[in-house]
Amino acid sequence: MTDLGLPFAVVVTLWFVSTGLVAMLNHRLRQSLARTLAISGVCAIGGLSLVVLTSNVMADWAIYASFVGGLLIWSWHEISFLTGAVAGSHRDPCPQGAKGWERFSAATTALIHHEIALAMTAGLLLSLAAFTGNATGAYTFALLLIFRLSSKLNIYWGVPNMSDELLPKHMAYLKSYFGPKRLRPILLLSIAAIGGLAIYFALAASAATISGLAIQNALLCCLCLLAALEHIFLAIPFRDSALWQWALDGRADRTEG
């Protein structure tokens, strides 16, 4: 059985630190957001460079580097969304009394530009991965996209617990699209599906005869486990934002008059 210890430690550390840094950057004064976007853009270029430079290298270090590259590109998208630079054409609260298609349409237009950007990036990375040996970065980004879409849909339909402290004040209108606080079967199905995906990657890691492939699958397995945990946080009374209180302390996410 492939040892998941090191990949798990890497994934957890990067997840914890990167989420905290994104939260910290997006709760600065609005006047500094241009600098934040510039820094995140440089990180995205660095991430893409890592993915490209390691695309045909299956050494252990290259697998980790490609994984980090995928995370850097994802973080760029996260920052562009949370700063409001790339969100959607509709930036107002959900219309009073909106239901059914009207509510879904309003929610979609509030996020549509971000979703299109994510889908285009995933398509580009996966297209490149089809002709390369090391697709870790592309698979990482694609999985994050799937997990984020699952989270968004579950929150839209309604979940028992939702910590929204990481959402900047200028994006507070998105809270009006959150569904009622109750447990729905779709959330449990989502957790089960992600758990099943984690088992698949764990088995693939244990069966791999090449060290690079074993590490790749182990990293993706651990990513799935964290995604399942985040979905579980939506179902239980746990304030997960407390994990990143160090990034939120002293925040200044207000607009100065």
N, C-alpha and C positions, 0 to 999 in steps of 0.2 A: 504493500500500500504506500503510495507516494506521500511523503511528509508534507502536510499542508501548513506546518507551523510558520515558516518564513513567509510564504505568500500571504497567509492570513494576517501576519503582523504588518506586512507592507501595506495591504489593502486597508486595514483598520486605521493605521497611522495616517495614510494619505487621505482617507475619507474624513477623519476627524479634523486634521489640520486644514485641508482644502475648504471644507464647509465653513470652518471658523474664519478663515481668511476672506472668503467670499462675503460672509455676513459682515465682517469688520469693514471691508471696503464699501459695501453698499449702505452702511449706516453712517458714513461720513457726511459732512455738510454738502449740500447739493452743488456748491461751487466747485468742489473737487472731483466731481463725477467725470469730467472730461479727461482729467489725469488718470482716473481709475480705468476708463475705457482704453486709454492709450497703453497703459501698463498691461491690461488684460489682452490687448491686441498683440503686443510683443510676446506674451506668454503663448498665445495661440499659434503664432508663427514658429516659436520654439517647439511647441508640441507637434505641429505638422512636420517640422524638420526631423524630429525624432522618429516619427512614424515612417517617413520616407527613407531616411538614412538606414533604418534597421529593417526595412521591408523584406530584404532577402537574406537576413542574418538570423540564424536560429540558436545562437549562443545564449546562455542563460541571461547575461547582462542585457542583450538586445530585447529579450522578451519583456523584462522589467522596464526598459527604456521606452518601448513601444506602448506599454500600458500607461506609463506616466504621460506620454505624448497624447494619448486619447483623453486622459483626464484633463490635461491643460486645455485642449480644444473645447471640451465640455464646459470647463470653468469659464471660458471666454463667453460662451453662449449664456451661461447662468448670469454673469455680470451684466451682459448687454440687456438681458430681460429685466433683472431686478433694478437696474438704473432707469429703466423705462425707455432706453434707446431703441430696443427692438421688442415690442410687445404686440400691439394689435391696433386696428383702426378705431375701435370703440373703447374709450377710456373713461367711461362713466359707470356708476353703479347700475346694477340690474334694474330694469324698469319695474316700477311698483306693480305687483300682481301678475308679473309675467310667468307663464307656465308653458310646459310642453315645448313645441318647436321655437316659440318666441324666446323663451329663456335659453334654450340650447344655442340658438343662433346668436344671441347677444353674448353669451359666454365664449363662443367660438371666435367671434370677431374681436373680443378683448385679448385673445392670445394668438390669433392666426399668423401674424408675421413671425413670431417666435417659432411656432410649430413648423412653418414652411422652411425657415432657416435651419432648424434641426434636421428635418427630413432631407433637405438638399445636402447638408454636410454628411449625414449618414450614408446617403446614396453615393456621394463622391468617394468616401473612405472605403465603402464596401466594393465599389467598382475597382478601385486601386488594389484592394486586397485580393481580388479574383485573379490577379496576375503576379502575386508575390507569395513568398513562403511564410512570412511572419505577419499575420493579420491581427495580432493582439490588440493594437490600438483601435482598429476598425470595429472589432467585436466588442471591445469595451464601450465605445461610443454608442453602438447599436443597442447594447443591453441597457445602458443608462437611459436611452430614449424610450425603450419599451417600459422600463420601470417607472419613468417619470409620467408617461402617458397613463399608465395604470393608476398611479397616485392621483393624477388630476381628475380622471373619470370617477374614481371612488369618492374623492372630496366633493365633486359636483353632485353626485347622487346622495351623498351624506354619509358621514362616519361618526362614531361615538366621540372621538377625541381628535382635536385639531389644534396644534400649537402653531400660532401664526406670528410669534414674536420675531421671527427671522424675516418677515415681510416688511419692507420699508414703508414709511407712512405715505409716500407718494403713490404706492401701489395698493393702498388700503381699499380702494373700490372693488378689488377682486374678491374681498370677503363677502360681498353681497351675492356672489355666485356660489357660495358654499351651500351644500345641501343640509337637511335637518340632521341633528345629532342623534343618529340611531344606527344600529348594526344591521347591515344588509348582507344577504348571502354572497353577493358579488365580491365583497371584501375578503371573505373566507376563501372563496374560490381563487382569488388573486394570490393570497398567501400560499395556498396549496400548489398552484401552478408554478410560482417562483421557487418554492421548495423542491418541486419535482425537477425543475431546471438545475438547481444546485446539485441534486443527486446525480443528474446526467453528467455534469461537468466533473464531479468527484469520481465517478466511475471511469470517465474518459482519462482523467489524470492518472488513476491507478493502473489503467491498461496501457498507457503510453510507453513506448520503448525508447523514445527520444526525450532527453532531459528537457529540452526547450518546450516541447508539446506538453509535457507533464506540468511544467510551471505555468504555461499559458492556461491550461484547463483549471489548474488549482487557483489561479488568480480570478478567473471568471466564476468559479464555484464560490469563492469567498465574497465576490461582488454580489452574487445572487443571495447569499446568506444575509448580507447587510440590507439588501433591498427587502427581503422578507421581514427582517427586524423592523425596518421603517414602516412597513405596512402593518405590522403587529402594533406598533406605537399608535396607529390610527384607531385601533380597536380597544385599547386599554387606557385607563386614566393615568397616563404618564406624560409629564411635561418634558418631551425630548429636547426642547430648545435649551433646557438647563445645562445640557452637555456643552453648549457653546456660550455659556454666560461670560466666559473670559473674553470673548470677542464682542459681546454686546455691551459690556460695562463701559460707561462713559461715552456711549454712542451719541451721535449728533445728527440724527436723520431728519432734521427739520429744515425748512427753508427760511433763511434769514430775511427779514423784511427790510 
